[in-house]
Each structure stands twice: as structure tokens, then as C-alpha cells.
Amino acid sequence: MKSSRSSSYRPKLSSLFQPQPSNSLAVKLLFAFFFLAIGFALGIIKGFYIKSSSISHSSSSSLHLPRQPVKKIEPVPKVRVGLKGYMEPTNIMHGMNDEELFWKASMVPRIKRHPYQWFPKIAFLYLTKGDIPFAPLWEKFFEGHGGLYSIYVHADPQFNLSFPVGSVFYGRRIRSKKAIWGRVSMMDAERRLLANALLDFTNERFILLSESHIPLFNFTTIYSYLVGHTIYMESYDLPGTGGRARYRNKMGPVIRPEHWRKGSQWFEMDRKLALEVISDETYYPEFKKHCKMCVADEHYLPTLLNIKRWPHVANRTLTWIDWSQKGYHPANFSSEDITIEFLKKLRYGRSCNYNGMKTRVCFLFARKFLPNCLDRFLELAPKVMGFG
């Protein structure tokens, strides 16, 4: 009995010790299935993306949607200004303020030899309230002498000054500020004109004119007269209310009473003196602070010449003016006053020194003429003044 039970139980025990499936194999199968699923999913996504891209491309092609324009970057042309363009600027309406202008104009080449040949030019500086009524006369005066002169016009900024294309005055208006007679703003305007003219290195002589000025001789005579070393400016001591009484004690000790001088506003100077005037940081600031209404345009330059003991000064002006009537302003002349005899008097009515010799050609310009004199001057210029 015992043996029978033992024999029946053995098979069950033996079955317990038979080898079972391994757990590691199941894990491997699980991972394989997982990666297969991921690969299948990625394939579906990629196929969908390619299909949508082709649909989008075919749709845009069929709709003919405009493409975004491709902006071409054009090469910047190299504009070569060159030395001549730097030394003789043609565009005078720059964007510089006064401080920048005076700084740039004060630059001086230290090499004296010129890099190319040029003829010295005369800078005609027109300080005007508005229009230039004698512009047609000046056109006749300048005709045929291009390259020997430059023109600069300082007019009231509120005045709409314009000249036709082709005129010698076209495009020659500088950046201006209001200038009032008797005030230092008048001298500011003169310095502004000088500074603009100094930007052209070929300008060697500088002459100040007004809208009521006329030339008494032709261009060749005036050009020959001015090319030299002599400076034509007045500087003298004048007692009384029109001279010494205008001095301000607050100017001392920089400017003392014995320095004070008077002279005509209408100057003619060379480049060296013009550079001194626009670069002055010693004496002009005293005028700006203390001589705001002491007629600085009649005292600053004469006083500067006296302090500096400037050489080669003729101590006379080249502008004829009639001061015979009393007052602060000279006489005016109308068309009825303009005769051949009158013009000859202006041209040869005085004796003076020129380069160490006596001459009767003392005035090259004259003022103050009313606009109605224009036709008369145009009529007499060929007969008397040698041009037109």
C-alpha cells in the first residue's frame, strides 16, 4: 500500500522540477514589440507630413500665389569727391551750425605748396536784408570771369530769396540768422560770411558788400587792384558819441580804452586776416558779452587791427559813401542823381596811395542806391564803367 502511494506521487514531484519558460525572454519580446510600434508610428507621421507638404505646394502652384520679392542689395556707387571738390566745395548750403562752421573754417594746411594749380579767387560777400535789386548789373559785371570769383549771400532767414537757374547768385545763399543794425548780430553775420567763404581754399580775397552796392569799374580792373598784400580797412580813433563813447568798461582789461578804434563796416581783407577773425576766441567774446548794442560792426575789426598791429593795412575803405548829411546813416541816391559826371566823380574824385604810388582810383564800389537806379546803371555801365 505504501509502495503504491509512493509510485503514484512521483510523477507529480518530477513535474515540479521540469524547466520553465525564462522571464528574460519575455522582457526581450516586450521591448521588441515596443520599438516596432514606435517605428510604425513615426512612419505614419512622416508619410502624413510629406503628403501635406506636396498638397500645400501643389495648392500654392495652382493658385499662383505671389512669392515674396527678393530685395536685391545694390552696390553703393563710389563717388570720388577728389581734392578739387574738397578745396572748392560747390554746395554751400551745408548743415553745420556756427560752432561747427567756424571750427572747420579755421583749418589751415601746413604745406604751403599747392597740390594743383589754381588762380586766386575773390569772395564777394553780400550782406542783405532781402533781395539784391542790382543783380542784373552784377550779372554783367561777372560775365566771362568764371573761376576768378565766388559769391556768398547772407539774407534775412524770413525772406524768400530766389534767383533763376543760371544766375551767378543761384544757390549761393548761406545758412543765415537775423542781423540787426547796431547790434552784435550784424558782426555775427559778417563772420558767418567769412567762415563760409574760407571753406573754399582758393578764395584769397574777401570783400563785404550790401544790396545797395554797385561796382564802379569792370571785373578785370577790380581783380587786378585787389590781388596783392594790402588790406583795405579803416582803423582810427574818433572822439565823441560815434567813437570812444561806445566803449564798454566791462571789456577791460582784455580790451582797454586805448585799444578802441572805429572804421567802415565795408571791409576788404586777405585770407590770413579772415582766418584770424573767425578764429578769435579772445577779443570777440568780449564784444558778444558787453557790446551787444554798441555798433560792433564799426568797432570790432578796427579794434582787432589796432591790438594785433596788423601789417599792410591801407587804413581806407574801397566803398564810396556820402556821409555829408548828419545822422547814423548815409545819404540815398535815386535814378535822377545818376549821371555820367556823377559816376566819374565817384571813380576819380579823390587821391590816395596805392602800392606806394599816388592814384585817383581810390573807390572800387559805391552805395547807397535805391532800386529805381537799376535801368540807369545798365544804360551807363558800358559807357562809363567798362562792362555790360
Number of C-alpha atoms within 10 A of each C-alpha: 5 6 7 8 9 10 9 10 10 10 10 9 10 9 9 9 8 7 7 7 7 8 8 9 9 11 11 11 10 12 11 11 11 12 11 11 12 11 10 11 11 11 12 11 11 11 11 11 12 11 12 12 12 11 12 12 12 12 12 13 11 9 9 9 9 8 7 6 6 6 6 6 6 6 6 6 6 6 6 7 9 8 11 14 12 12 14 16 14 12 11 16 13 10 9 11 10 16 8 10 18 23 12 15 21 18 12 12 9 6 7 7 8 8 9 7 7 11 11 16 20 24 26 21 23 23 23 17 17 16 17 22 17 21 17 16 19 20 14 17 22 17 12 10 10 10 12 18 20 22 18 21 26 24 25 19 15 11 10 9 14 13 15 9 9 8 12 19 19 14 19 20 20 20 21 20 16 14 21 15 13 17 17 23 20 22 25 21 22 22 19 23 27 25 23 22 29 28 20 21 18 22 22 22 27 26 18 20 23 18 22 21 22 23 20 25 20 19 22 14 12 16 17 9 15 20 14 13 13 18 22 20 21 25 24 17 16 14 12 9 9 13 19 17 13 19 22 17 11 14 17 11 8 10 21 15 14 11 16 24 26 25 23 20 23 19 21 26 19 21 17 11 17 21 19 12 22 22 17 13 10 10 16 21 12 18 23 16 11 15 22 15 15 20 23 27 23 22 26 25 24 25 25 21 19 19 16 9 10 11 11 12 16 16 15 20 22 19 25 19 19 13 11 8 9 8 8 8 11 14 14 13 17 14 15 9 14 16 14 14 11 11 19 13 11 19 22 13 13 12 12 14 13 14 12 7 7 11 13 13 19 22 23 20 19 21 20 20 21 16 15 14 18 19 13 15 23 18 12 17 21 13 12 18 20 15 20 19
